[in-house]
Amino acid sequence: MKRTLVTGLVLGLLAALPATAQVAGAPHPGRLLASNCFQCHGTNGRGSGTFESLAGKSAAELYKELQEMKRENKPDDIMNVHARGYSDAQLQLIADYFSKQPQ
């Protein structure tokens, strides 16, 4: 219940922000969280070919994939380990950040 409330609040705040607020002001609230992904998936999610590029993908699809990775019981899988380290609200912010990046 608490997690659902936090996720709802985060999504509500994101929806309330005008698109220009992210360009003109502070960085996207998911950028710092997403920066953990940059080493493998490229800066701002623009991969170099070795790993999947995440920039410009659907936020809903990215979030769904991250949720699936989080639920899997694969402790030796690096994506499982990373996904389990984030709350659902944080995963949503990461997905939203990458969806807004140019390919």
N, C-alpha and C positions, 0 to 999 in steps of 0.2 A: 504494500500500500504506500509506504513512504517513498520507495523508489519510483513508483508510478507518478506520485505527486511531483517529485523532483524533475523527472523527465518531462512531465507536462509543463512545469514552470519554465524549464530551459527552452523547450520548443515554443512556448508562448512568447518568451522574450525575443527569441530569434525572429519569429514572425512579426513582432511589433517593430523591429528595427528596420528603418528604411534602407534600401539597397545602398544609398550613398553614404550612410553612416559608417559602413565597413570600409569604403574606399577612402573617404576623407578623414576618418578618425582612427580609432584604435584598430589593431589587427582583429581578424575574425576570432571569436572566442575559442574556436577549436584548433587554431594554428599551433599553439604550443603543444597541445596533446598530439596533434598529427605529426609534429616534427620528429617524433620517435620513429616514424615510418620512413622518413626521408632517406636514411642510409641505404635501405634496400629498394624502395619504390621511387627514389629520385626526389630531388627538392620539389616541394609542392605537388608531389605525386606524379611528376612527369618522368616516368621510368626510362632507363637507357636501353632496355631490351632484355636484360637478364631477368628482371622481375616485372610483374604486371604493372602497367601504368594505371594510376587511380584517378588522375586529373580528369574532370569533366564527366565522370560516371554518375549515374543516378544515386542520389543520397539514400533512397529507399533500398536499392539493391545492395549498396555497400554496407548499410546498416544490417540488412538481412544476412549477408555473408559473414560479417563480424559476429553477429549473434550465433550463427551456426558454429563458427570456429570456437567461440567461447563455451558452447555447450558440449563440444566433443571432448572425450576423455583421452587426449593424446599428449601426455606431459612432455614427450620428447619432440613435439611439433612446435616450432618457434612461434607460429601464429596463434596456436592455442594458448601458449604461455602469455603472449602479449595481450590477446583479447581478454583473458581472465583478469588481467591487471586493471581493467577499466570498468567503471560503472556503466549501466545502460545509457545514462544521460551523456556520459563522456564519449561513448561509442557513437551516439547520435551526432554530437558536435564534430567528431572526426569525420564522419560520413558527410555531413553538411559542408565542412570545410573543403574536402576534396571535390565535391560536386560543383563547387563554385570556381575551381581552378581551370584556367584555359588548358586545352590539350596540347 
